[in-house]
Amino acid sequence: MTRTLIRNGTFVTVNDEAPLVRGFMGFDNDTIIYLSDKEPDASVPFDVIMDGTNKLYMPGLVNTHCHAAMSLLRGYGDDLALQVWLQEKMWPNEAKFTGEDVRWGTLLSILEMIKGGTTSFVDMYDHMNEVAQAVELSGMRGCLTRGAIGLCPPDVQEQKLQEAIQFAKDWHGKADGRITTMMSPHAPYTCPPDFIEKFVQAAHDLDLPMHTHMSETLHEVLENEKQYGLRPVDHLAKLGLFSRPSLVAHAVHLTDREIETLREHNVHVSHNPGSNLKLASGVARVPDLLKAGVLVSLGTDSSASNNNLDMFEEMRLAALIHKGVSGDPLAVPATEALKLGTVNGAKSIWLDRVGTLAVGMKADFIALDVDQAHFLPKSDYVSHIVYSASAKDVTDVFVDGKQIVRGGEALTLDEERIKYEAQRRFELLTN
Amino acid sequence: MTRTLIRNGTFVTVNDEAPLVRGFMGFDNDTIIYLSDKEPDASVPFDVIMDGTNKLYMPGLVNTHCHAAMSLLRGYGDDLALQVWLQEKMWPNEAKFTGEDVRWGTLLSILEMIKGGTTSFVDMYDHMNEVAQAVELSGMRGCLTRGAIGLCPPDVQEQKLQEAIQFAKDWHGKADGRITTMMSPHAPYTCPPDFIEKFVQAAHDLDLPMHTHMSETLHEVLENEKQYGLRPVDHLAKLGLFSRPSLVAHAVHLTDREIETLREHNVHVSHNPGSNLKLASGVARVPDLLKAGVLVSLGTDSSASNNNLDMFEEMRLAALIHKGVSGDPLAVPATEALKLGTVNGAKSIWLDRVGTLAVGMKADFIALDVDQAHFLPKSDYVSHIVYSASAKDVTDVFVDGKQIVRGGEALTLDEERIKYEAQRRFELLTN
């Protein structure tokens, strides 16, 4: 049992009741037990004392949509038309991905994520045992799911479904509870209706949530209407997907009625501003989703379409683009963007004790070095986090009270090995 | 006389004839004399040899619109309606700015800029002697101008004009040529026509270019039409402003005909995507400007409306938002965004020997540490610079062949003093 106390810290809690605390935070193993501007009295002894001078502490960031292994294709074939990029660069190389590729690509992404302050992420990919092992090793949290494309013969469909079920069973609740799982038909435009229904049934059987891509491009929405007579939201609702707790990624092209349907079914939306801009998919109606009461969080998508995994940038993009596009300087203020990147992300993947700093919450938190020009003057730290900070400002990262990054160095991962192997896998794939 | 050779470097030159060089770059005092994948022969002796392993070298970034002193108000009153922010937060505090405030605010910005790889910037503000002294001390380049608002009695107008003229005369070509000057009526909506004409006349007399804000908000464009019967471009053309070499900031709201007029007069446009988004001014027609052949560069605007001075972010925003808003994934590709932030910026402020790496060019260049997860795999360094890098990746900065940042540390400025004084000035201003 270890009780740790941080002194002289500045804590941006993302807790409306006490948004800014200057002073002390204590945690006992995985749980925050003290948070106050006053020093705790001696009746609560602490084993470890840390000095938080010049550090800003905040909840760890939650990335609610990623395909981590695709970092192996970062910068490979950028600035091509979408279909050329997908058909000539991404799909042929992804088809060649072995377990080894997924392992090193995922580790490269996890290395970048934890050093940049992301403590939890959603991953949807293939060879998921490799992903789960990487998450277990890293010390971060993962909400993981075998994403299945159903454009294949029935026996391959069945094999993918069984793989997804087996993975979900094997890993749900593992790594001291840091890993949870979901069921994921890849998207309405890549999965026949009956294939989606089988995933929904499996999610019922296993009592798991659903994750899928939805309404990322206008083209796919129009094709869905043409093929099924319904836009994607009604189509997925009809297939029963929203009868399970659900997280959908993108949701760029929505009507008012679709927004209302998402709210009625309490569907969570992962907004991916960087990826949506880079792939020219459009600008999601985030201010309208928030106004309707839909739970919105942030995802990077893969670093092949982003091209980094810096969640500070996603918060900043969310705070900037909706102002610029709507003409309303009050759209998605910094306080809201910070919630999208932290507590909303945690709620979106059903982590009730993650995403804010408060007594009783999990000790998932990060520290930023704020003794730098771009954090001055000391005017408004929420503004500074959202409008000025970057992943590179993160110095320390804790998950479940365990430190996994110290002074910018990953403690759980072999950085040199990961960088070497990732480069090697890229060369083997593309040469 | 010092001849320096960098070995084992990767050079992104922004020179179309040899965009990527892996090997050697030599410079003699302020000028690049060698750039090749082959080692120079012994007939050219070098006094200093530097190792460039794991470093990516590129031209220094050029920020073509800034009000550096306003960093003192970073994060002060964010997320308010534009008029409330201006009238209650910015203007009353700026009115209180003394020379001391401008000195420390400017130094705070210059510290952030040089550490982040910006080697040249445009500054438009008041107390410009302080700004020029800060630039001289820092070792960076500045294209500086006393911005004058003409909404004041004739004697105050005249005083501002004389101040602007005196400053321009005193500092043009100073600091070993690193400082140049311009004439700047603040904006059409803050300057009566005859006041603008006086600045144009002074620019003719002194043979200097012009800099002004133009068409930042739709509101100001409509007001200009109402007041003068002309949109801002025709209005400024009529007042003779474009008879001088001109750089205009923002240019968000333009008609096709205005774009054509800007091209005809060879007016340079400083695109400020971060500031335009944050202040909800809109999205400039950058793809159309580029297609028309207008010289477009990038500016941060002040860190009160950005909120940092990271030019990598401005390149990334320029590359992302125009794709997302236009629906064209080929809009402003990374190669173009990199030019906007480097060679176009240099040309925009009439620096012909800055902005690319090539023999005969000035040794204004920066190094990035690319031995990091977000720069892997080694697929496309232009993509990595634009879509993945940040100011915090910069390790070394050279201007005129003199090193001003080494291993992330500013060599010319007293960082601790600047941070202390900037915070103190903020507290004095706002308490």
Interface residues (C-beta under 8 A of the other chain):
Chain A: S71 L72 L73 R74 G75 Y76 D78 D79 L80 A81 L82 W85 L108 S109 L111 E112 K115 L218 G274 N276 L277 K278 L279 A280 S281 G282 V283 S303 N306 N307 N308 L309 D310 E313 L317 A319 L320 I321 K323 G324 V325 S326 G327 D328 P329 L330 A331 P333 A334 T335 D371 A373 H374 L376 P377 K378 S379 D380 Y381 S383 H384 Y387 S388 S390 A391 K392 D393 E415 I418 K419 A422 Q423 R425 F426 E427 T430
Chain B: S71 L72 L73 R74 G75 Y76 D78 D79 L80 A81 L82 W85 L108 S109 L111 E112 K115 L218 G274 N276 L277 K278 L279 A280 S281 G282 V283 S303 N306 N307 N308 L309 D310 E313 L317 A319 L320 I321 K323 G324 V325 S326 G327 D328 P329 L330 A331 P333 A334 T335 D371 A373 H374 L376 P377 K378 S379 D380 Y381 S383 H384 Y387 S388 S390 A391 K392 D393 E415 I418 K419 A422 Q423 R425 F426 E427 T430
